[in-house]
Amino acid sequence: MTDTSRLTIAVLLGSVRSDRQGIKAARLLLTALEKRGHEAVLVDPMVTRLPLLDRMYKEYPKGSAPAELEQLATLYRRADGFLLVSAEYNHGVPPALKNLLDHFLEEYMWRPSAITCYSAGGFGGVRAAMQLRMILGELGMPSIPSLFSIPYIGDALANDGQPKEEHTTKQMNRFLDEFEWYAQALRRQRADGVPY
């Protein structure tokens, strides 16, 4: 991999539950992205504990935002794309993920996003993913067409994130191939300038 093809990807994990399963999916994706030669940075709301949204990053006077927001803003500005790992809570987006997303706006713009969704049941989190598509588009980081959906995540992935079935690996690789394509394409376009 050349330096020009190496991407910086922010992996946003959406759950803070004590028995969360999404950390396994995040581990899988981080490992896969690093094996592809990319810089993959986990944004874990259990580690980076943002308050409930009162003020967006852009609403703070320059240099006065909390350190956690400054660190995320720096990462997001460097990022070539955003990979979200989302559970489905009551047919919707987990509140920790929505709160994490809502603190920023301009930092996301002109970059692609990709959605990995999961659930304990057979739907694999797709109902939350459909809501995320609308949110991500509004934030200026439209999602790629494909989803990486992981139904029955407790059985599908080992604790270290390794898939137990070959079809999961195949689906992930196709998903990441597509995401890389969009991230490379939009990075080239950003280098030529953005519409506004």
N, C-alpha and C positions, 0 to 999 in steps of 0.2 A: 504494500500500500504506500502510495506517495503522500507527502505532506499535503498536497492539494486535494487529495481524495479523503483524507482523514477528517472525520466529523466530530463535533462536540455535541453530545446529546444529553439533555437534562431528562432524567427519568423521574417523573412525579408519582409518588406512591400516595394512594388516596385513603388509607385507613389508619386509624389510631387504636383500634380495638386490641385488647391484650392477647387475644387468640387469633389475630388476623392471619389470613391465608395468602393475602396479596404479596407479602414479603417474599414468598417462594417464587411467584411470577417475576417480581422485580429482580431477584437474584439470577433467575434464568436469563432475563433480558440483558442485565449488566454483563454477565459472562459472555453471552453471544455477541454483544456489541464490541466488547474488548477483544474477543477472538477475531473479529473483523477489522481490528486495527483502529477503532474509534475510541475517543475519550467519552466514557459514560459516567455521569455524575448523578448519584441518587439524591433526590430531595424527599426526605422522609418527614412528614409532619409530626411524627412522634419524637424526632430529634430536633428539628427546627420548629419550635412551638410558637406559631404565630397567634396573636390574640384574635378573637372574633373581630371581623372587619369593622373598624370605626373610621379609618382613614387609609386611602390607597397610598402606595409608595409615592406616586407623583404629587400628592397633596401635601407632603412634608416640604418645608423649606429646604433648599439644597444643603446637604450635609447634616441634617437633623433627624433623618429617619432612624429607627432602631437598627442596631447592627445586623440582626437577622435579615431585615429587608434589604439593607445595603449589599449583603453577601449574595442574596438571591438575585438582586438586580444585576450585579456584576456577572454572575453565572448566566443569567438569561440573555444578556446582551452578547455574550460570547457564543451562545448556543446556536447551532445550525438547525435544531429541531427539538421537539418536545414529545416524549413518549409517556403517555399516561397509563397508569395501572389502576383500574377502578373496579371496586366491588359494586354490587347492586343492593342498595338498602331500600326496602319497601318500594320496589320498582323504580328507584331513582338513584341519583348521584350521591355518594357519601358526603356528608357535610364537611368533613375535614378536607376533602379534595376541592370542593366548591370554595371554601374559605381560602385555601392556598392559592387557587386561581385568581380570585377576585382582588387580591392585593396589588395586582399588576395589570398593565394594559399595553403601553407602547413597547415594552420589552419583548413582548411575544410577536409583534407584528412582522409580517413578511417571512414567516418561518412555518414549515409544516408541523402538524401534530399527527400522532398515531395513537390509536386506542387499543390497549389490551384490557379486556374485561373478563371477569370471572364470577362464578357463583358456586355455592354448595350443590345446587341443583342442575337440571338439564339445560336451562336457557343460557348459561354461561355469561350472565351479566349484560346481555344485549339491550335490555330495556334502558339501563343506565347509559349505555354507549350511544343510543339514539339521542338522548337528552344532551350528552356531552358534545355531539356533533354541532348542535345549535350554539351551545355556549362557546366552543372553541372557534367557530366561525365568527362570532361576535367579537371575540378577543383578538382577531386578526391572525390566528394560526389555524387555518382550516385543516380538518383531518383528511388523511388519505382515504381512498375508497375502501380498502380492506380493513377488517378488524382481526385481531388475534383474540378469539374467544376461547375461554377455558372452562367448560362445564365440569362439574364434579371435581373441583380443584383439589380437594382433600385426597382424592384417589389419583388424580392426573399427574401431580408433581410430588417429588420427594422433598424433604425439608430443605435440602440444599438447592432446590429449584430444578433439579434434573427431571426431564419428562420420563414417565414410566412407559409411554407408548411412542413408537416411531412417528405416527401421524401427527402428534403434537409438535415434534421437531420440524417436520416438513412444513406444517402450517406456519410455524414461527419463521422459518427461513424465507418463505415466500413473502410474508408480511414485512420482514426486515429488508428484503431486496427492494420492495416497492417503496418503503420509507426512505431508504438510502437514495433512490432515484429522485424522489421529490426534494429531499434535503440538498442534494448536490445541485439540482436545477434551480431551486430558489436561492441558494447561496450565490450562484453565478449571476442571477438577476439582481440580487441586492448589491453586488459589486458594481453593477452598471447603473445603480440608482433605483430609488423607489418612487412610486407615483406622488407621494406627498409626505 
